[in-house]
Structure formats: C-alpha cells, structure tokens
C-alpha cells in the first residue's frame, strides 16, 4: 500500500515520523538522562526511558485513532461547503448570463 503512494506523500510521512521520533527522543532524554559518568544507561534510566517512550507511543496511537475517526467527518463537511459554494457560483453565473452586459467573471471565490 505504501509503495503506491506519491513520492511527495511518502516524503511527508517520513518527515512527520522523524519529527515525532526526534521529539520523543528529546523529551525522554531530558526526563531520564541524569548520570553522564557511564557510557551505558543505568537501570533507573533504562526503566525511565521504557516508561517514557511507552507513554508517548500510546498517546500518539490514541491521537492517531481519534484523527482517523474525525477525518472522514471533516472531509465530508469540507466537501459540502465546496458544493454549496459551487452552487452559489453557478447561480451567479446563470444570473450574469441572463443579464446582458453583466459579468461575474473573476468573482468566483466570493
């Protein structure tokens, strides 16, 4: 499925993923890294990172689930708004065509 996406959409998705990943890494590093005397994480730091990353990932999943639920309604509402605007523009154009010398060209976005 992902292979069928447009290259621009793939790049946007990758960029968005990397932004979320980098922000999560930054947050968990600031919260959990306290001992810089060792190359490896201490047990407390490791537990903190696991907890922090898990919490952020679960939060992200909840946000995405909500987004997936709301998006169809938002798209539907936007489509309805566009249909109403198109109908209004068609009425204006019909009125302009019925009135000699009157033109609404250039005012389609009003």
Backbone torsions as a table, in degrees:
resi	resn	phi	psi	omega
1	UNK	NA	-44.2	-177.9
2	UNK	-66.0	-30.1	-179.5
3	UNK	-68.4	-22.5	-178.3
4	UNK	-84.6	-7.1	-179.0
5	UNK	-71.7	153.1	174.3
6	UNK	-63.2	147.7	178.6
7	UNK	-56.9	-38.8	178.7
8	UNK	-63.2	-40.1	179.0
9	UNK	-66.9	-39.3	177.3
10	UNK	-62.4	-42.7	179.2
11	UNK	-65.2	-41.0	177.3
12	UNK	-62.1	-44.0	179.1
13	UNK	-62.7	-43.1	178.4
14	UNK	-63.8	-44.9	179.1
15	UNK	-60.6	-45.3	179.3
16	UNK	-62.0	-43.3	178.3
17	UNK	-60.5	-46.4	-178.6
18	UNK	-65.3	-36.5	176.8
19	UNK	-62.9	-45.0	178.6
20	UNK	-64.1	-46.1	-179.6
21	UNK	-60.3	-47.0	-178.8
22	UNK	-64.4	-40.0	179.1
23	UNK	-66.1	-42.5	178.3
24	UNK	-61.5	-43.7	178.8
25	UNK	-60.8	-44.0	179.9
26	UNK	-62.9	-45.8	-179.7
27	UNK	-61.5	-49.5	-177.3
28	UNK	-67.6	-35.3	177.1
29	UNK	-63.1	-46.5	-179.2
30	UNK	-63.4	-38.4	-178.9
31	UNK	-74.3	-35.9	-165.1
32	UNK	-109.0	-24.2	-176.2
33	UNK	-85.9	115.0	-178.3
34	UNK	-129.9	-22.0	-175.3
35	UNK	-117.1	106.9	-178.4
36	UNK	-100.1	17.1	179.3
37	UNK	-80.8	-15.2	-176.3
38	UNK	-124.7	151.0	178.9
39	UNK	-69.7	-37.8	-178.2
40	UNK	-94.7	162.6	176.6
41	UNK	-70.3	146.9	171.0
42	UNK	-76.1	167.5	178.9
43	UNK	-60.5	-41.9	178.7
44	UNK	-62.8	-42.6	178.7
45	UNK	-64.6	-40.8	-179.9
46	UNK	-63.4	-44.5	177.0
47	UNK	-62.0	-42.5	179.9
48	UNK	-61.8	-45.5	179.8
49	UNK	-62.9	-44.1	178.2
50	UNK	-59.0	-45.6	-179.6
51	UNK	-66.0	-46.3	-178.8
52	UNK	-61.8	-50.8	-179.1
53	UNK	-62.8	-42.3	178.7
54	UNK	-60.5	-43.6	179.9
55	UNK	-63.5	-44.7	-179.4
56	UNK	-67.1	-38.3	178.8
57	UNK	-66.5	-44.2	177.5
58	UNK	-61.8	-40.9	177.8
59	UNK	-62.4	-43.4	178.7
60	UNK	-61.9	-42.5	178.9
61	UNK	-62.2	-40.9	178.8
62	UNK	-64.9	-42.5	178.0
63	UNK	-62.7	-43.2	179.8
64	UNK	-65.3	-38.4	178.1
65	UNK	-63.2	-41.7	177.8
66	UNK	-65.1	-43.1	178.8
67	UNK	-59.6	-45.1	-179.6
68	UNK	-62.7	-36.0	178.2
69	UNK	-70.8	-40.4	-175.1
70	UNK	-81.3	-28.7	-173.5
71	UNK	-57.6	-46.1	179.5
72	UNK	-58.5	-39.3	178.4
73	UNK	-65.7	-40.1	179.3
74	UNK	-65.4	-42.0	178.5
75	UNK	-64.5	-43.2	179.4
76	UNK	-60.7	-45.5	179.9
77	UNK	-62.4	-41.7	179.0
78	UNK	-64.8	-40.2	177.7
79	UNK	-62.7	-42.7	178.4
80	UNK	-62.1	-41.7	177.6
81	UNK	-61.9	-41.6	179.6
82	UNK	-66.8	-38.4	178.2
83	UNK	-64.9	-41.2	178.1
84	UNK	-63.0	-44.7	179.5
85	UNK	-63.3	-40.8	179.2
86	UNK	-64.4	-40.1	178.3
87	UNK	-65.2	-41.2	177.7
88	UNK	-63.3	-42.8	177.9
89	UNK	-63.4	-39.2	178.7
90	UNK	-63.6	-40.5	177.6
91	UNK	-63.4	-43.4	178.9
92	UNK	-62.6	-42.6	179.2
93	UNK	-66.5	-38.5	177.6
94	UNK	-64.9	-41.1	178.4
95	UNK	-65.2	-38.9	179.0
96	UNK	-66.9	-39.1	179.5
97	UNK	-67.6	-32.0	-178.8
98	UNK	-80.0	-16.1	-178.8
99	UNK	-112.1	107.7	-179.1
100	UNK	-59.8	137.0	177.1
101	UNK	83.5	-5.5	-179.9
102	UNK	-104.9	129.1	-179.0
103	UNK	-135.2	138.8	176.9
104	UNK	-109.0	12.9	-179.9
105	UNK	-60.5	136.7	-178.7
106	UNK	92.1	-9.6	-180.0
107	UNK	-110.9	20.9	-175.8
108	UNK	-63.1	-27.6	-175.7
109	UNK	-88.9	1.5	-179.2
110	UNK	-78.1	NA	NA
